[in-house]
Amino acid sequence: MGSFGNSENCADAYYHIKISEMGPAVFGADSFQWVKMSVWSDHFSDKEYLFHTILYLLSIVKKALGLGEGHPAFNFYSLPFIAVFMSVYIIAAIKLKAQGPILLSLACFFSTPTFLNRMMMMRPHMLSIILMTGMIILLYYGFSGSLKRRIFLPLVFVLSFIYGLAYSNPHFIIATTLAFCLAAYIKDSQRTVFLPLLLSAGGVLAALVLHPQFPSTFINWKIQCIDVMLHTLSRESHIQTGLELHRPGWKWICINGLVFLTAIYNIVLYALLVKKAGFQKLSIEGTALLIMTVMWLGASFIVMRSIEYLSPVTFLCTGVLIRDKRLADIKLTKSIFADNMKMLLFSVTGLASVLSIWINIDRPTNRVYAPEKLALWMKHANIESGTLIANVNWSDFPVLFHTMPQYRYISGLDPVFSWKKNPEGMEKIEQFRRGLITMTPEELGRITGASYAYARNSDLFRKNGFTVLYDGKDGALVKLPSLAKKLEQSTDSKSN
């Protein structure tokens, strides 16, 4: 069974698949012993508990179908999420009576290279986008009056609760509800419209409290949602978080230009509609989606991965605003809205989709190589299970964990969790990894307490005088001086 795109070219996917296949006994435990120099080793809470539960159930189905282990091939896991997202998004466009729902759905999925790339990753944001789209549908029916409040309000709480168990940034769903509440307030000026917002916040809070790993949920939420961003935005921090959390460059913005142009188009169109007809003739959902578009547009200029939400919200907003224009029979200048606007949008979307698909074609240079040969070498070298290995680059943890779960590592997924556990030690390891300082094998061993160290490239070790035991395409391994032997030698010298 082959794999397409980035479903297995994304390193983090290896962690999500492995921990879910291990089952609730692992991702529901109070500690995660696979990362020794991390907050998780003492206070673990699965930030994506529901996501991993779904993957665990899918793994049972996979085994029942006799697909076995073998090559990762994460298509079996990612395809259902892609199918559900596309279905929910098309349903949202149809239910909101957006113009050209199929075209909007194709534009959302295919015309933005980074969004297409991220939707092919087997990661929890896929479930997050599905639930957020579902919340948009629910809020539309609730604020339009089609759904009775005694049904609508509890559903807002329940869906927010589910989202709180599914994603590491649970407050995103509150932001979605806030956008609809603000839109309703702009139109009706009644404070009672903010009741869904309180219930949404209450649902997320209940999820964090009733989570099986409470109270560690609040510790990890604070690190994930506050400390990580502070380190990402700080110019003084040596802790380098994932590149997806960094500010985009102009090249990235140009490559994903269609979604940014569409967002700007929405803002201009909305301003013209308000000028011509006022807020009263515009729908609550049109204003809400515009607020969300502006919010995620701004966020995308600060953090690249915000485009995960900008793309679906922006194109849906376009369809709803054009619907509002037609329903209100608002006439605008021909130069802005020519008769062939729909054909122009179709043509631009088609060209952007071709570019997007070409950029995301599976290439050998993009692939993540699991250290399978290293695992075989370590087995032949009789390296015992439970041995602690210092993965100098924290982002190597997922593939190491997936391929060699019998060993232990120092850091995983995000360096800030390790920095909170050992600030001084993690600062030095990050500076060493980035080539800012030199480090001896003895010093690395003393900081980490590990018996071995791993890096994807042996150059880092060789430049610092390490003796490389294994050097291959899947990484390099070195032996670190034993702390026990050093302590014995120190004791002997004192006694003499």
C-alpha positions as semicolon CSV with decimal commas, in nm:
position;residue;x (nm);y (nm);z (nm)
1;M;0,000;0,000;0,000
2;G;0,173;0,318;-0,118
3;S;0,152;0,667;0,020
4;F;0,079;1,002;-0,139
5;G;0,200;1,352;-0,061
6;N;0,295;1,424;0,295
7;S;0,084;1,168;0,479
8;E;0,406;0,997;0,582
9;N;0,655;1,264;0,476
10;C;0,557;1,458;0,787
11;A;0,773;1,346;1,081
12;D;0,510;1,419;1,348
13;A;0,273;1,170;1,184
14;Y;0,501;0,887;1,298
15;Y;0,442;0,984;1,661
16;H;0,065;1,014;1,622
17;I;0,037;0,676;1,451
18;K;0,262;0,496;1,698
19;I;0,110;0,630;2,019
20;S;-0,242;0,562;1,892
21;E;-0,157;0,205;1,793
22;M;-0,015;0,150;2,143
23;G;-0,362;0,222;2,276
24;P;-0,531;0,410;2,562
25;A;-0,298;0,249;2,817
26;V;-0,018;0,468;2,672
27;F;-0,187;0,787;2,548
28;G;-0,417;0,787;2,852
29;A;-0,139;0,740;3,111
30;D;-0,027;1,008;3,358
31;S;0,335;0,992;3,241
32;F;0,512;0,934;2,910
33;Q;0,839;0,757;2,979
34;W;0,968;0,774;2,621
35;V;1,093;1,132;2,672
36;K;1,302;1,154;2,989
37;M;1,404;1,522;2,972
38;S;1,052;1,656;2,928
39;V;0,755;1,770;3,135
40;W;0,575;1,471;2,984
41;S;0,788;1,229;3,188
42;D;0,611;1,353;3,504
43;H;0,297;1,537;3,389
44;F;0,163;1,388;3,068
45;S;-0,173;1,466;2,917
46;D;-0,262;1,371;2,563
47;K;-0,350;1,703;2,398
48;E;-0,520;1,515;2,114
49;Y;-0,689;1,241;2,314
50;L;-0,993;1,205;2,085
51;F;-0,778;1,214;1,771
52;H;-0,561;0,930;1,899
53;T;-0,869;0,734;2,008
54;I;-1,002;0,754;1,650
55;L;-0,665;0,643;1,512
56;Y;-0,658;0,357;1,763
57;L;-0,998;0,236;1,637
58;L;-0,877;0,269;1,278
59;S;-0,570;0,060;1,365
60;I;-0,801;-0,217;1,490
61;V;-0,991;-0,203;1,160
62;K;-0,661;-0,206;0,971
63;K;-0,550;-0,524;1,147
64;A;-0,892;-0,684;1,100
65;L;-0,858;-0,624;0,726
66;G;-0,523;-0,799;0,734
67;L;-0,321;-0,500;0,614
68;G;-0,052;-0,572;0,872
69;E;0,240;-0,357;0,976
70;G;0,519;-0,323;0,717
71;H;0,580;0,012;0,551
72;P;0,415;0,304;0,735
73;A;0,176;0,390;0,447
74;F;-0,046;0,624;0,647
75;N;-0,302;0,657;0,367
76;F;-0,533;0,420;0,552
77;Y;-0,546;0,673;0,837
78;S;-0,541;1,000;0,644
79;L;-0,790;0,925;0,365
80;P;-1,095;0,898;0,598
81;F;-1,014;1,238;0,750
82;I;-0,973;1,397;0,406
83;A;-1,302;1,245;0,288
84;V;-1,489;1,364;0,599
85;F;-1,345;1,715;0,574
86;M;-1,439;1,751;0,207
87;S;-1,790;1,619;0,281
88;V;-1,845;1,849;0,581
89;Y;-1,707;2,149;0,391
90;I;-1,935;2,092;0,091
91;I;-2,230;2,044;0,329
92;A;-2,139;2,373;0,501
93;A;-2,126;2,558;0,169
94;I;-2,462;2,412;0,064
95;K;-2,635;2,471;0,400
96;L;-2,512;2,832;0,414
97;K;-2,639;2,871;0,055
98;A;-2,299;2,994;-0,058
99;Q;-2,258;3,060;-0,429
100;G;-2,081;2,777;-0,614
101;P;-2,034;2,532;-0,323
102;I;-1,841;2,274;-0,528
103;L;-1,611;2,538;-0,678
104;L;-1,548;2,683;-0,330
105;S;-1,464;2,338;-0,195
106;L;-1,219;2,266;-0,477
107;A;-1,061;2,609;-0,436
108;C;-1,024;2,556;-0,061
109;F;-0,859;2,216;-0,093
110;F;-0,649;2,248;-0,407
111;S;-0,565;2,612;-0,478
112;T;-0,343;2,681;-0,176
113;P;-0,023;2,469;-0,183
114;T;0,042;2,486;0,192
115;F;-0,317;2,397;0,281
116;L;-0,311;2,098;0,044
117;N;0,023;1,996;0,193
118;R;-0,107;2,013;0,549
119;M;-0,432;1,834;0,472
120;M;-0,230;1,536;0,351
121;M;-0,050;1,515;0,686
122;M;-0,172;1,261;0,937
123;R;-0,196;1,515;1,218
124;P;-0,469;1,637;1,459
125;H;-0,536;1,963;1,277
126;M;-0,735;1,753;1,028
127;L;-0,988;1,668;1,299
128;S;-0,973;2,026;1,426
129;I;-1,076;2,171;1,087
130;I;-1,358;1,917;1,054
131;L;-1,500;2,010;1,396
132;M;-1,458;2,382;1,334
133;T;-1,647;2,355;1,005
134;G;-1,918;2,163;1,190
135;M;-1,935;2,445;1,447
136;I;-1,985;2,699;1,167
137;I;-2,284;2,498;1,042
138;L;-2,426;2,474;1,397
139;L;-2,380;2,846;1,467
140;Y;-2,541;2,935;1,136
141;Y;-2,854;2,737;1,221
142;G;-2,853;2,869;1,579
143;F;-2,826;3,238;1,490
144;S;-3,056;3,213;1,189
145;G;-3,332;3,087;1,419
146;S;-3,373;2,756;1,234
147;L;-3,258;2,569;1,545
148;K;-3,441;2,621;1,877
149;R;-3,226;2,763;2,156
150;R;-3,295;2,474;2,392
151;I;-3,130;2,248;2,132
152;F;-2,877;2,495;1,990
153;L;-2,712;2,604;2,316
154;P;-2,646;2,252;2,456
155;L;-2,505;2,149;2,117
156;V;-2,259;2,442;2,128
157;F;-2,141;2,320;2,468
158;V;-2,114;1,957;2,355
159;L;-1,926;2,036;2,032
160;S;-1,685;2,264;2,221
161;F;-1,632;1,986;2,476
162;I;-1,552;1,738;2,197
163;Y;-1,312;1,990;2,039
164;G;-1,139;2,039;2,375
165;L;-1,057;1,667;2,381
166;A;-0,948;1,662;2,019
167;Y;-0,698;1,943;1,971
168;S;-0,403;2,102;2,152
169;N;-0,533;2,458;2,096
170;P;-0,892;2,421;2,223
171;H;-0,948;2,796;2,238
172;F;-0,971;2,805;1,856
173;I;-1,330;2,684;1,876
174;I;-1,410;2,966;2,120
175;A;-1,276;3,215;1,864
176;T;-1,516;3,072;1,605
177;T;-1,812;3,116;1,840
178;L;-1,692;3,467;1,931
179;A;-1,700;3,568;1,562
180;F;-2,067;3,469;1,530
181;C;-2,159;3,637;1,859
182;L;-1,991;3,962;1,752
183;A;-2,167;3,947;1,415
184;A;-2,503;3,898;1,585
185;Y;-2,432;4,184;1,826
186;I;-2,338;4,417;1,537
187;K;-2,675;4,341;1,378
188;D;-2,905;4,324;1,684
189;S;-2,712;4,493;1,971
190;Q;-2,847;4,242;2,225
191;R;-2,609;4,116;2,493
192;T;-2,787;3,781;2,510
193;V;-2,621;3,687;2,181
194;F;-2,301;3,620;2,379
195;L;-2,456;3,326;2,568
196;P;-2,323;3,073;2,310
197;L;-1,975;3,217;2,370
198;L;-1,999;3,142;2,743
199;L;-2,120;2,788;2,671
200;S;-1,840;2,733;2,419
201;A;-1,579;2,844;2,674
202;G;-1,753;2,627;2,934
203;G;-1,737;2,325;2,702
204;V;-1,362;2,367;2,649
205;L;-1,303;2,419;3,022
206;A;-1,508;2,108;3,101
207;A;-1,300;1,909;2,852
208;L;-0,977;2,014;3,025
209;V;-1,119;1,935;3,371
210;L;-1,292;1,606;3,283
211;H;-0,998;1,491;3,072
212;P;-0,867;1,157;3,212
213;Q;-0,525;1,318;3,268
214;F;-0,644;1,627;3,459
215;P;-0,481;1,840;3,609
216;S;-0,182;1,793;3,375
217;T;-0,409;1,922;3,097
218;F;-0,370;2,279;3,225
219;I;0,009;2,246;3,260
220;N;0,045;2,128;2,901
221;W;-0,209;2,379;2,765
222;K;-0,008;2,663;2,916
223;I;0,318;2,531;2,766
224;Q;0,164;2,450;2,426
225;C;-0,039;2,766;2,379
226;I;0,160;3,033;2,565
227;D;0,522;2,930;2,625
228;V;0,571;2,784;2,277
229;M;0,446;3,105;2,114
230;L;0,664;3,321;2,340
231;H;0,971;3,120;2,237
232;T;0,867;3,133;1,872
233;L;0,823;3,510;1,869
234;S;1,121;3,587;2,094
235;R;1,441;3,687;1,919
236;E;1,645;3,616;2,231
237;S;1,539;3,254;2,279
238;H;1,777;2,982;2,157
239;I;1,489;2,732;2,166
240;Q;1,393;2,692;1,802
241;T;1,035;2,568;1,768
242;G;0,889;2,408;1,454
243;L;0,929;2,608;1,133
244;E;0,552;2,595;1,076
245;L;0,515;2,825;1,379
246;H;0,744;3,093;1,237
247;R;0,662;3,404;1,038
248;P;0,624;3,347;0,663
249;G;0,857;3,494;0,403
250;W;0,746;3,675;0,089
251;K;0,813;3,370;-0,127
252;W;0,573;3,162;0,086
253;I;0,310;3,437;0,072
254;C;0,339;3,459;-0,308
255;I;0,315;3,081;-0,353
256;N;-0,008;3,082;-0,149
257;G;-0,115;3,412;-0,303
258;L;-0,466;3,313;-0,413
259;V;-0,600;3,269;-0,061
260;F;-0,453;3,605;0,047
261;L;-0,599;3,780;-0,258
262;T;-0,936;3,615;-0,190
263;A;-0,926;3,732;0,172
264;I;-0,854;4,089;0,059
265;Y;-1,133;4,056;-0,198
266;N;-1,371;3,958;0,085
267;I;-1,275;4,262;0,290
268;V;-1,323;4,501;-0,003
269;L;-1,653;4,338;-0,103
270;Y;-1,784;4,351;0,254
271;A;-1,688;4,719;0,289
272;L;-1,869;4,803;-0,036
273;L;-2,178;4,607;0,069
274;V;-2,193;4,785;0,405
275;K;-2,147;5,122;0,235
276;K;-2,429;5,050;-0,010
277;A;-2,682;4,876;0,216
278;G;-2,564;4,892;0,579
279;F;-2,521;4,602;0,822
280;Q;-2,890;4,516;0,836
281;K;-2,903;4,371;0,485
282;L;-2,600;4,150;0,544
283;S;-2,633;3,811;0,710
284;I;-2,488;3,726;1,050
285;E;-2,291;3,439;0,897
286;G;-2,145;3,669;0,629
287;T;-2,018;3,911;0,894
288;A;-1,897;3,624;1,116
289;L;-1,700;3,461;0,835
290;L;-1,550;3,801;0,746
291;I;-1,438;3,845;1,109
292;M;-1,283;3,498;1,102
293;T;-1,115;3,573;0,769
294;V;-0,957;3,891;0,908
295;M;-0,854;3,708;1,226
296;W;-0,683;3,418;1,044
297;L;-0,538;3,649;0,778
298;G;-0,359;3,845;1,048
299;A;-0,250;3,525;1,221
300;S;-0,108;3,388;0,893
301;F;0,138;3,677;0,876
302;I;0,265;3,581;1,223
303;V;0,244;3,199;1,219
304;M;0,251;3,009;0,889
305;R;0,032;2,719;0,998
306;S;-0,262;2,958;1,052
307;I;-0,331;2,903;0,683
308;E;-0,493;2,574;0,789
309;Y;-0,792;2,781;0,900
310;L;-0,756;3,082;0,670
311;S;-0,816;2,877;0,355
312;P;-1,149;2,708;0,445
313;V;-1,290;3,020;0,614
314;T;-1,189;3,259;0,334
315;F;-1,341;3,069;0,042
316;L;-1,661;2,997;0,237
317;C;-1,682;3,367;0,322
318;T;-1,654;3,457;-0,048
319;G;-1,949;3,236;-0,138
320;V;-2,166;3,373;0,145
321;L;-2,088;3,739;0,070
322;I;-2,171;3,694;-0,300
323;R;-2,494;3,525;-0,185
324;D;-2,572;3,822;0,041
325;K;-2,507;4,063;-0,246
326;R;-2,753;3,880;-0,471
327;L;-3,022;3,827;-0,205
328;A;-3,012;4,194;-0,108
329;D;-3,004;4,288;-0,478
330;I;-2,715;4,525;-0,417
331;K;-2,575;4,678;-0,737
332;L;-2,205;4,752;-0,743
333;T;-1,985;4,898;-1,016
334;K;-1,934;4,683;-1,323
335;S;-1,559;4,739;-1,319
336;I;-1,533;4,548;-0,988
337;F;-1,794;4,280;-1,050
338;A;-1,791;4,207;-1,422
339;D;-2,023;3,949;-1,575
340;N;-1,739;3,703;-1,630
341;M;-1,618;3,716;-1,267
342;K;-1,722;3,354;-1,208
343;M;-1,530;3,232;-1,513
344;L;-1,228;3,436;-1,404
345;L;-1,241;3,282;-1,056
346;F;-1,273;2,935;-1,207
347;S;-0,970;2,993;-1,434
348;V;-0,751;3,137;-1,156
349;T;-0,850;2,853;-0,922
350;G;-0,764;2,598;-1,192
351;L;-0,420;2,747;-1,252
352;A;-0,353;2,774;-0,879
353;S;-0,460;2,411;-0,833
354;V;-0,216;2,291;-1,100
355;L;0,064;2,482;-0,925
356;S;-0,044;2,348;-0,585
357;I;-0,052;1,985;-0,700
358;W;0,285;2,022;-0,876
359;I;0,447;2,167;-0,562
360;N;0,307;1,882;-0,351
361;I;0,413;1,597;-0,579
362;D;0,594;1,332;-0,376
363;R;0,969;1,379;-0,426
364;P;1,259;1,184;-0,268
365;T;1,401;1,508;-0,124
366;N;1,081;1,558;0,078
367;R;1,071;1,213;0,230
368;V;1,124;1,132;0,595
369;Y;1,351;0,833;0,633
370;A;1,271;0,609;0,929
371;P;1,593;0,475;1,088
372;E;1,519;0,111;1,003
373;K;1,883;0,020;0,923
374;L;1,998;0,184;1,246
375;A;1,737;-0,017;1,438
376;L;1,874;-0,338;1,286
377;W;2,232;-0,235;1,368
378;M;2,140;-0,161;1,731
379;K;1,971;-0,499;1,760
380;H;2,285;-0,675;1,635
381;A;2,495;-0,459;1,871
382;N;2,284;-0,592;2,162
383;I;2,188;-0,247;2,287
384;E;1,938;-0,319;2,564
385;S;1,575;-0,209;2,565
386;G;1,519;0,096;2,784
387;T;1,857;0,250;2,691
388;L;1,842;0,630;2,694
389;I;1,941;0,795;2,366
390;A;1,997;1,170;2,341
391;N;1,818;1,282;2,025
392;V;2,003;1,610;1,981
393;N;1,733;1,738;1,746
394;W;1,397;1,718;1,923
395;S;1,216;1,680;1,589
396;D;1,384;1,341;1,530
397;F;1,182;1,189;1,814
398;P;0,870;1,085;1,615
399;V;1,054;0,860;1,368
400;L;1,279;0,720;1,641
401;F;0,978;0,646;1,861
402;H;0,790;0,485;1,572
403;T;1,082;0,268;1,461
404;M;1,244;0,190;1,798
405;P;0,985;0,224;2,077
406;Q;1,194;-0,010;2,295
407;Y;1,440;0,273;2,366
408;R;1,401;0,601;2,555
409;Y;1,482;0,953;2,433
410;I;1,533;1,294;2,589
411;S;1,298;1,523;2,397
412;G;0,995;1,495;2,176
413;L;0,765;1,695;1,948
414;D;0,840;2,039;2,092
415;P;1,160;2,155;2,266
416;V;0,970;2,388;2,503
417;F;0,839;2,088;2,699
418;S;1,201;1,987;2,758
419;W;1,305;2,346;2,828
420;K;1,046;2,364;3,108
421;K;1,196;2,048;3,259
422;N;1,561;2,152;3,222
423;P;1,599;2,513;3,097
424;E;1,977;2,538;3,118
425;G;2,039;2,193;2,970
426;M;1,796;2,238;2,681
427;E;1,940;2,581;2,600
428;K;2,286;2,425;2,563
429;I;2,161;2,132;2,355
430;E;1,977;2,368;2,119
431;Q;2,283;2,592;2,083
432;F;2,496;2,283;2,018
433;R;2,251;2,152;1,759
434;R;2,245;2,487;1,578
435;G;2,626;2,509;1,578
436;L;2,638;2,810;1,810
437;I;2,859;2,636;2,068
438;T;3,084;2,331;2,084
439;M;3,020;2,044;2,323
440;T;3,225;1,744;2,431
441;P;3,083;1,392;2,461
442;E;3,132;1,418;2,837
443;E;2,930;1,738;2,860
444;L;2,643;1,604;2,648
445;G;2,639;1,288;2,859
446;R;2,635;1,489;3,181
447;I;2,344;1,710;3,066
448;T;2,127;1,429;2,931
449;G;2,231;1,123;3,135
450;A;2,210;0,927;2,809
451;S;2,427;0,636;2,699
452;Y;2,413;0,722;2,329
453;A;2,337;1,026;2,112
454;Y;2,162;1,043;1,776
455;A;2,163;1,302;1,498
456;R;2,047;1,291;1,139
457;N;2,389;1,404;1,015
458;S;2,721;1,281;1,154
459;D;2,893;1,614;1,076
460;L;2,766;1,763;1,403
461;F;2,935;1,486;1,602
462;R;3,257;1,470;1,399
463;K;3,316;1,847;1,426
464;N;3,296;1,817;1,805
465;G;3,530;1,518;1,844
466;F;3,269;1,244;1,896
467;T;3,351;0,890;1,787
468;V;3,075;0,783;1,545
469;L;2,963;0,420;1,583
470;Y;2,701;0,420;1,308
471;D;2,675;0,654;1,009
472;G;2,404;0,603;0,747
473;K;2,140;0,776;0,540
474;D;1,901;0,737;0,834
475;G;2,128;0,909;1,086
476;A;2,435;0,876;1,305
477;L;2,484;0,724;1,651
478;V;2,764;0,790;1,901
479;K;2,848;0,643;2,242
480;L;2,854;0,882;2,537
481;P;3,086;0,833;2,837
482;S;2,921;0,638;3,117
483;L;2,835;0,854;3,418
484;A;2,859;0,550;3,644
485;K;3,220;0,484;3,538
486;K;3,312;0,848;3,587
487;L;3,165;0,843;3,938
488;E;3,361;0,526;4,020
489;Q;3,684;0,680;3,892
490;S;3,619;0,997;4,093
491;T;3,556;0,791;4,410
492;D;3,871;0,585;4,356
493;S;4,088;0,894;4,306
494;K;3,953;1,047;4,629
495;S;4,018;0,729;4,828
496;N;4,375;0,714;4,695
